[in-house]
Amino acid sequence: MVRISLILFFLVPLWLFSQSIVNTVHNLSISGQGQIKAVSESEICIFCHTPHNSAPKGPLWNRSDPGSNYTLYNSSTIQAVIGQPDGSSILCLSCHDGTIALGSVLSRPTPISFAGGITTMPSGNTNVTTDLANDHPVSFIYNSALAAADGELVDPVNISWPVVLENYKLQCTACHDPHSDIYDDFLVVSTQYSNLCTQCHDRDYWPSSSHKNSTATWNGSGNDPWFHTSYTTVAENACENCHNPHNADLNQRLLNYQSEEDNCLDCHNGNVASEDIQAQFGKTFVHDIYNYNLDHDASENPLVLIKHVECEDCHNPHAAYSSNASPPYVQGFNKGVKGINLAGGDVDPAQYEYEICFRCHADSPDKPASPTTRDIDQNNVRLEFDLGNPSFHPVAGPGTNPDVPSLIPPLTESSMIYCTDCHASDGTGSPAGPHGSVYPQILQFNYVTTDNTPESYSAYELCYQCHDRNKIISKMPGNFQKKVHNKHIVRENVPCNACHDPHGISSSQGNTTNNTHLINFDIGIVQPNDNNDLYFEDRGSFSGRCYLKCHGENHDPESY
């Protein structure tokens, strides 16, 4: 027997002995290692256990049940049924909810006294209080049915030691071993790289996510984005870049900050991520994330029914990563986001970038209005980009015009573009996407729509990103495109927007005779002629007639 004991002794790693409860802050005796310790009590285990006259709870429990009614965690996406704490969780809470004196044990007639006059658990992260709404849920059945219903949980049959479920329930002891503090906070697995979280959580897209893999570090400016960890890179913090498992500031989904955008901009302000997204929201024209808080919900309908915009409407933080795609496909930073397809149906996830834009700018009842009053008025961009339209910019498919000589290579008539080729943050080196701009409608470049604007590259810089300015406006006899545009844009100071609707014209309102080439007049500039006609007539390749009045000149018709 002695020989067997000695063999077992030498097989056990020495660090297990160095990490016994004696050397942790759970040693509340006079020999304790932490700031909370008894004045004179020398026994160590007595603060939780007693060999005689224990409470009717294992293991030989030496404390009373708190008897508290706890406020429980809840969210719109949780599948588990969370009950009042029981099992080992209620035992932990007999100290950690701060309601019972630490020295109040069943085996002592009077409470054990603590240094500094401490009675109950001092306030701070270790005191979770009776409000557990901002703490990781416990005391719920975690079985294969729950994993299947949730879709992003590991099946518990595949979860192994040291993460242990208690009678099919997840309790505090799934993450914490109260007797051993190898990984700090008595965790059973290190949280570095979220190794503990991924024992149970199997998030879609996570293996490729930048928040899992980025080696970016904090430059020391502004807020410490990792105030509750000791890790120094995005990858090391992983889940805890955004989440705090205890005493989170925002209850739902246990986020670090109450204001949703702060959970993103704590890093995306140039202090961790290389690009400063936060600065874009200080511009004149923005997707105003600061104007909304807690209006977005992860379970909401892909079609936005109540107007709001938050970072997570366009970005899935578990999926986003750095990669490029070709139009119209979603790029890495928009991966895993809901959308509305070209037919008006829900898609999850969106396959094409425009489907994400359609969430708010298509059938949403509170969608933004068009900035231009058109002859044919249409605010639904899904209908404007429909492939059955008489004309449209090639966002959802190649355009209808087979001959566009002004296109700048490598663009051709079969090319497609993103919404964000036009709507994006202005300025050289600005981050991609429509965060904020000095130009209206969050345009990446200037696009003047005011009548009587002298033509210049800067006035129509947006158009000239794709259309060769020289081929558009140079006066050349016999060339319809140059001749007509030179007359109107250069000589008459008529803006592009006066005649062209940059999105497209719905097939239910326009037709291939009057609304080719994105013709849809701005009626603030163009009015009906003396016969009350207002339309363009397409008469074939590079030929047409206008019936209208513009700058006081009656067209009845004017042929080109």
C-alpha positions in Angstrom: 0.0 0.0 0.0 2.8 2.4 0.8 4.5 1.6 -2.4 1.3 2.4 -4.4 0.9 5.6 -2.6 4.4 6.7 -3.4 4.0 5.8 -7.1 0.8 7.9 -7.3 2.6 10.8 -5.4 5.3 11.0 -8.0 2.8 10.7 -10.9 1.0 13.8 -9.8 2.5 17.0 -11.2 4.1 19.2 -8.6 2.0 22.3 -9.7 -1.1 20.6 -8.3 0.3 20.8 -4.8 1.5 24.4 -5.3 -2.0 25.3 -6.5 -3.9 23.8 -3.5 -6.5 25.9 -1.8 -3.9 26.9 0.8 -2.2 29.1 -1.7 -5.3 30.8 -3.1 -7.5 33.6 -1.9 -10.1 31.0 -1.0 -8.0 30.4 2.0 -9.8 32.8 4.3 -7.9 31.7 7.4 -5.3 33.8 9.2 -2.7 32.2 6.9 -4.7 33.3 3.8 -3.0 34.8 0.7 -5.5 37.5 -0.1 -6.6 40.7 1.5 -9.7 39.0 3.0 -8.7 36.8 5.9 -9.7 35.9 9.4 -8.4 37.6 12.5 -7.5 34.4 14.3 -9.2 31.4 12.7 -6.6 28.9 11.6 -8.7 26.3 10.0 -8.9 26.6 6.2 -11.7 24.3 5.0 -14.1 25.4 7.7 -15.4 28.4 5.7 -17.1 26.0 3.3 -17.1 22.6 4.9 -17.5 20.8 8.2 -17.2 17.1 9.0 -20.2 17.2 11.5 -23.6 18.8 11.6 -23.3 20.1 8.0 -26.2 21.6 6.0 -28.3 19.0 4.1 -26.3 19.8 0.9 -23.1 18.2 -0.3 -20.3 18.3 0.1 -20.6 18.6 3.9 -21.6 22.3 3.5 -21.0 24.6 6.4 -23.1 27.6 5.3 -26.7 28.5 5.1 -28.6 28.8 1.9 -28.8 32.5 0.9 -32.5 32.3 0.4 -32.4 35.1 -2.1 -34.6 35.6 -5.1 -32.1 36.3 -7.9 -32.7 38.5 -11.0 -31.7 36.2 -13.8 -29.9 36.7 -17.1 -32.2 36.9 -20.1 -31.8 37.8 -23.8 -33.9 37.6 -27.0 -31.6 34.9 -28.4 -31.2 32.5 -25.5 -32.6 29.0 -25.9 -31.9 27.7 -22.4 -34.5 27.9 -19.6 -32.7 29.6 -16.7 -34.0 28.9 -13.2 -33.1 30.2 -9.8 -29.5 29.1 -8.9 -29.2 25.6 -7.4 -26.6 22.9 -7.0 -23.0 24.2 -6.6 -24.0 27.6 -7.9 -26.1 28.4 -4.9 -23.2 27.3 -2.7 -20.9 29.7 -4.4 -23.5 32.5 -4.0 -23.6 32.0 -0.3 -20.5 34.1 -0.3 -20.4 35.7 -3.7 -23.9 37.4 -3.7 -22.8 39.5 -0.7 -25.8 38.8 1.5 -24.4 36.5 4.1 -21.3 37.3 6.3 -18.2 35.4 5.2 -17.6 34.2 8.7 -21.1 33.0 9.3 -20.7 29.2 9.3 -22.8 26.5 10.8 -20.0 24.9 12.9 -19.2 28.1 14.9 -21.7 29.5 17.4 -20.6 33.1 16.5 -19.4 34.4 13.1 -15.7 34.3 12.5 -14.2 37.8 12.5 -12.2 39.2 9.6 -9.4 41.7 9.5 -10.4 45.2 8.7 -13.9 44.7 9.9 -15.0 43.0 6.7 -18.2 41.1 7.1 -19.8 40.3 3.7 -18.1 40.1 0.3 -16.8 43.6 -0.5 -18.1 45.2 -3.6 -16.3 44.5 -6.8 -16.1 41.8 -9.5 -16.2 39.0 -6.9 -19.5 40.3 -5.5 -22.0 39.4 -8.2 -24.9 40.6 -5.9 -28.4 39.1 -6.3 -28.7 40.7 -9.7 -27.4 38.0 -12.1 -28.8 39.6 -15.2 -25.3 40.8 -16.1 -23.5 37.5 -15.4 -23.1 34.4 -17.4 -26.2 32.2 -16.8 -26.0 29.2 -14.5 -28.3 26.4 -13.3 -29.9 25.5 -16.6 -30.1 22.2 -18.4 -27.4 21.9 -21.0 -28.1 18.8 -23.2 -28.0 17.8 -26.8 -31.5 19.2 -27.4 -30.4 22.7 -26.2 -27.2 22.5 -28.4 -29.4 21.6 -31.4 -31.9 24.3 -30.7 -29.3 27.0 -30.3 -27.2 25.9 -33.2 -24.0 27.5 -31.9 -23.3 25.4 -28.8 -21.1 22.4 -28.6 -23.0 19.2 -28.0 -22.3 18.4 -24.3 -21.4 14.8 -25.3 -18.3 16.4 -26.8 -17.4 18.4 -23.7 -14.8 16.8 -21.6 -12.8 17.4 -18.3 -11.9 19.9 -16.9 -15.2 21.4 -18.0 -17.8 19.4 -16.1 -21.6 19.6 -16.1 -23.4 18.9 -12.8 -26.4 16.6 -13.2 -26.8 17.8 -16.8 -26.8 21.4 -15.7 -24.2 24.1 -16.3 -23.2 25.5 -12.9 -20.4 27.8 -11.7 -18.2 24.8 -11.4 -18.2 24.3 -15.1 -15.8 27.2 -15.4 -14.4 27.6 -11.8 -12.7 25.1 -9.6 -12.9 26.7 -6.1 -9.9 24.6 -4.8 -7.4 25.4 -7.6 -6.4 28.8 -9.0 -4.1 27.7 -11.8 -5.5 30.1 -14.4 -6.6 33.0 -12.1 -10.2 33.5 -11.0 -10.2 29.7 -10.2 -10.9 29.0 -13.9 -10.6 25.4 -15.1 -9.2 26.4 -18.5 -7.3 29.6 -19.5 -9.4 32.3 -21.1 -6.5 33.2 -23.3 -7.6 33.0 -27.0 -11.1 32.3 -25.4 -10.1 28.7 -24.9 -12.6 28.4 -22.0 -15.4 30.0 -23.9 -15.0 27.7 -26.9 -15.4 24.6 -24.7 -19.1 25.3 -25.0 -19.6 28.0 -27.6 -19.2 27.1 -31.3 -20.0 30.4 -33.1 -20.6 30.4 -36.8 -17.7 31.9 -38.8 -15.5 32.3 -35.7 -12.5 30.3 -36.9 -11.9 32.9 -39.7 -12.9 36.0 -37.7 -10.4 38.8 -37.2 -11.5 39.0 -33.6 -10.2 35.5 -33.2 -7.0 35.9 -35.2 -5.8 39.5 -35.2 -2.4 40.1 -33.5 -3.2 43.9 -33.2 -2.2 45.5 -29.9 -3.4 48.5 -28.0 -1.1 51.6 -28.6 -1.8 52.9 -25.1 -3.9 55.9 -26.1 -7.5 56.4 -24.9 -9.4 53.8 -22.9 -7.8 50.4 -22.2 -9.9 48.1 -24.4 -9.0 45.1 -22.3 -9.6 46.5 -18.8 -10.7 43.2 -17.3 -7.9 40.9 -18.8 -4.2 40.8 -18.7 -3.9 39.9 -22.4 -2.3 42.2 -25.0 -3.6 41.3 -28.4 -7.0 41.0 -30.1 -6.6 37.3 -30.6 -5.6 36.6 -27.0 -8.7 38.5 -25.7 -11.0 37.0 -28.4 -14.5 36.9 -26.8 -13.4 39.3 -24.1 -12.7 42.1 -26.6 -16.5 42.7 -26.3 -17.9 40.5 -23.6 -17.5 40.4 -19.8 -18.7 37.1 -18.2 -19.4 38.8 -14.8 -20.8 42.2 -14.0 -21.1 43.2 -17.6 -22.1 46.8 -18.2 -24.8 45.8 -20.8 -26.8 42.8 -19.6 -28.0 41.3 -22.9 -25.1 39.3 -24.4 -22.9 40.5 -21.5 -21.2 43.4 -23.4 -18.5 45.5 -21.9 -20.3 48.8 -22.4 -23.9 50.0 -22.2 -23.7 52.0 -25.4 -23.5 49.4 -28.2 -21.1 51.4 -30.4 -18.6 51.7 -27.5 -18.0 48.0 -27.7 -16.8 48.5 -31.2 -15.2 51.9 -31.1 -13.0 51.0 -28.1 -10.8 49.3 -30.6 -11.9 50.8 -33.9 -10.7 54.3 -33.1 -7.2 53.8 -34.4 -5.8 52.7 -31.0 -6.0 49.0 -31.8 -7.5 48.5 -35.3 -5.3 50.2 -37.9 -8.2 52.3 -39.3 -10.0 55.0 -37.2 -13.7 54.3 -37.8 -14.7 56.5 -34.9 -13.4 59.7 -36.6 -15.8 59.1 -39.5 -18.8 59.5 -37.3 -17.8 63.0 -36.5 -18.4 64.1 -40.1 -21.5 66.0 -41.3 -23.2 63.2 -43.1 -23.2 59.9 -41.2 -24.9 56.7 -40.4 -25.7 58.1 -37.0 -25.0 55.2 -34.6 -25.0 57.6 -31.6 -28.6 58.5 -32.2 -29.7 55.0 -31.3 -29.0 52.6 -28.4 -30.4 49.2 -27.8 -32.7 49.6 -30.8 -31.0 46.8 -32.7 -31.5 43.3 -31.6 -29.7 40.1 -32.8 -33.1 38.4 -33.3 -34.8 41.2 -35.2 -36.3 40.8 -38.6 -33.9 41.2 -41.5 -36.2 44.0 -42.7 -35.7 46.9 -40.3 -39.2 47.8 -39.1 -38.2 50.6 -36.7 -35.6 53.0 -37.9 -32.2 52.6 -36.4 -28.6 52.0 -37.3 -25.9 50.3 -35.2 -22.6 48.8 -36.1 -24.1 45.3 -35.9 -26.7 46.1 -38.5 -24.0 45.8 -41.1 -21.2 43.9 -39.3 -21.2 40.5 -37.5 -18.4 40.7 -35.0 -18.1 36.9 -34.8 -17.7 36.7 -38.6 -16.0 39.9 -39.8 -12.5 39.4 -41.3 -10.3 41.1 -43.8 -10.8 39.9 -47.3 -11.8 41.3 -50.6 -14.5 40.1 -52.9 -15.9 41.3 -56.3 -19.2 42.9 -56.8 -21.9 42.1 -55.8 -20.6 39.5 -53.3 -20.3 40.4 -49.6 -16.8 41.3 -48.5 -15.2 39.9 -45.4 -16.1 42.8 -43.1 -19.9 42.3 -43.8 -19.9 38.5 -43.6 -22.7 36.8 -41.7 -25.2 39.7 -41.7 -28.9 39.4 -42.5 -30.3 41.0 -45.6 -33.2 41.5 -48.0 -32.9 40.0 -51.5 -33.8 41.5 -54.8 -37.2 39.9 -54.6 -37.9 41.4 -51.2 -37.4 38.1 -49.3 -35.4 37.6 -46.1 -31.9 36.2 -46.4 -29.6 35.1 -43.5 -26.9 35.5 -44.2 -26.8 38.0 -47.0 -24.9 36.8 -50.1 -24.6 40.2 -51.8 -23.6 43.5 -50.3 -26.7 45.3 -51.7 -28.9 42.9 -49.7 -27.5 44.4 -46.5 -28.4 48.0 -47.7 -31.9 46.8 -48.6 -32.5 46.1 -44.9 -33.2 49.8 -44.4 -33.3 51.4 -47.8 -35.9 49.2 -49.6 -39.1 48.1 -48.0 -38.5 49.4 -44.5 -41.5 51.5 -43.5 -39.3 54.2 -42.1 -36.7 54.4 -44.9 -34.9 57.6 -45.7 -36.6 59.8 -48.4 -35.0 60.5 -51.7 -32.9 63.7 -51.7 -34.2 64.7 -55.1 -37.8 65.3 -56.2 -38.1 63.3 -59.3 -40.6 63.1 -62.2 -40.9 59.5 -61.2 -40.7 59.4 -57.4 -39.3 56.2 -55.9 -37.6 55.8 -52.5 -37.3 52.0 -52.6 -33.8 51.2 -53.8 -34.6 47.5 -54.2 -37.1 48.6 -56.9 -34.7 51.0 -58.4 -32.0 48.3 -58.9 -34.4 45.7 -60.2 -32.9 43.9 -63.2 -36.2 44.3 -65.2 -35.9 48.1 -65.1 -35.4 50.2 -68.2 -32.1 51.4 -66.8 -30.1 51.1 -63.6 -26.6 51.4 -62.3 -25.1 47.9 -62.3 -25.4 47.1 -58.6 -27.5 43.9 -58.7 -26.5 43.0 -62.2 -24.8 44.4 -65.4 -26.5 47.4 -66.8 -28.8 47.5 -69.8 -26.8 49.8 -72.0 -24.5 47.8 -74.4 -22.6 50.9 -75.4 -21.0 53.2 -72.8 -17.9 54.6 -74.3 -17.1 56.9 -71.4 -16.3 54.0 -69.0 -12.8 54.1 -67.6 -10.9 50.7 -68.0 -11.0 48.1 -66.6 -14.8 48.9 -66.3 -16.9 47.6 -69.2 -20.6 47.4 -70.0 -20.6 44.0 -68.2 -19.0 45.3 -65.0 -20.8 45.5 -61.7 -20.3 47.9 -58.8 -21.0 48.0 -55.0 -23.3 50.5 -53.3 -20.2 51.4 -51.4 -18.3 52.4 -54.5 -20.4 55.6 -54.3 -21.5 55.6 -50.7 -18.4 55.5 -48.5 -16.3 57.7 -46.2 -14.5 60.5 -48.1 -10.8 61.2 -48.0 -7.7 59.4 -49.0 -7.0 56.5 -46.7 -10.4 56.6 -45.1 -11.8 53.2 -44.1 -14.1 51.4 -46.5 -17.8 51.7 -46.0 -20.5 54.4 -45.5 -19.6 55.5 -42.0 -19.4 59.2 -42.5 -18.6 61.8 -45.2 -18.4 65.5 -45.7 -20.6 65.0 -48.7 -24.4 64.5 -48.6 -25.8 60.9 -48.8 -22.4 59.7 -47.4 -20.9 59.9 -50.8 -17.2 59.1 -51.2 -16.6 62.0 -53.6 -18.3 65.3 -54.4 -21.5 65.2 -56.5 -23.1 68.6 -56.8 -26.8 68.5 -57.6 -27.4 72.3 -57.4 -28.6 74.0 -60.6 -26.3 76.5 -62.4 -23.1 74.8 -61.1 -20.1 75.5 -63.3 -18.6 72.2 -64.5 -15.3 71.0 -63.0 -13.7 67.8 -62.0 -14.3 68.5 -58.4 -18.0 69.3 -58.9 -18.7 65.8 -60.3 -15.8 63.9 -58.9 -18.1 61.0 -58.0 -19.2 60.5 -61.6 -15.6 60.9 -62.9 -14.4 58.0 -60.9 -16.0 55.7 -63.5 -16.7 57.9 -66.5 -13.9 59.6 -68.4 -14.4 63.3 -68.0 -12.8 64.1 -71.4 -15.1 61.6 -73.2 -18.1 63.1 -71.4 -17.7 66.8 -71.9 -15.2 67.6 -74.7 -17.0 69.2 -77.6 -16.6 67.1 -80.7 -18.8 67.5 -83.8 -20.8 64.3 -84.6 -20.3 62.7 -81.2 -23.7 62.6 -79.5 -22.4 61.9 -76.0 -19.8 64.7 -75.9 -22.0 67.1 -77.8 -25.0 66.8 -75.6 -23.2 66.7 -72.3 -21.0 69.6 -73.3 -24.0 71.7 -74.1 -25.8 71.0 -70.9 -23.1 70.5 -68.3 -20.5 72.9 -69.5 -22.4 75.6 -71.4 -25.7 75.6 -69.5 -24.3 74.6 -66.1 -26.9 71.9 -65.7 -25.9 69.3 -63.1 -25.7 65.6 -64.0 -28.5 64.9 -61.4 -31.0 67.1 -63.3 -31.5 64.5 -65.9 -30.0 61.2 -64.5 -31.4 59.3 -61.5 -28.2 57.5 -60.3 -29.9 54.4 -58.9 -32.4 53.5 -61.5 -36.1 53.7 -62.6 -38.6 51.1 -61.5 -40.1 49.0 -64.3 -43.5 49.6 -62.7 -43.1 53.3 -63.3 -40.8 53.8 -66.2 -40.3 52.2 -69.7 -37.6 51.7 -72.3 -38.8 54.6 -74.4 -38.7 57.3 -71.9 -36.4 56.1 -69.1 -33.3 54.6 -70.7 -29.9 56.0 -69.7 -31.1 56.7 -66.1 -33.3 59.5 -67.4 -35.6 60.7 -64.6 -35.8 64.5 -64.4 -35.2 66.5 -61.3 -38.5 68.5 -61.3 -36.9 71.2 -59.2 -34.9 72.1 -62.2 -36.8 70.6 -65.2 -40.5 71.5 -65.7 -43.2 70.5 -68.3 -43.0 72.4 -71.6 -45.7 74.8 -72.8 -47.8 71.8 -73.9 -47.4 70.3 -70.4 -45.2 67.5 -71.6 -42.3 66.3 -69.5 -40.4 63.3 -70.9 -37.4 62.0 -72.8 -37.9 59.9 -75.9 -35.3 57.3 -76.8 -35.0 57.1 -80.6 -32.2 54.5 -80.8 -28.4 54.5 -80.4 -27.1 58.0 -79.5 -30.4 59.6 -80.5 -33.3 61.1 -78.6 -35.8 63.9 -78.1 -36.7 65.9 -75.0 -40.1 67.4 -74.2 -39.7 69.8 -71.3 -38.7 73.3 -70.2 -35.3 73.9 -68.6 -33.6 77.3 -67.8 -36.6 78.9 -69.5 -36.0 77.1 -72.8 -39.0 75.3 -74.2 -38.2 71.9 -75.7 -41.2 70.7 -77.8 -39.2 68.7 -78.7 -35.5 69.2 -78.7 -33.8 66.5 -80.8 -30.3 65.2 -80.4 
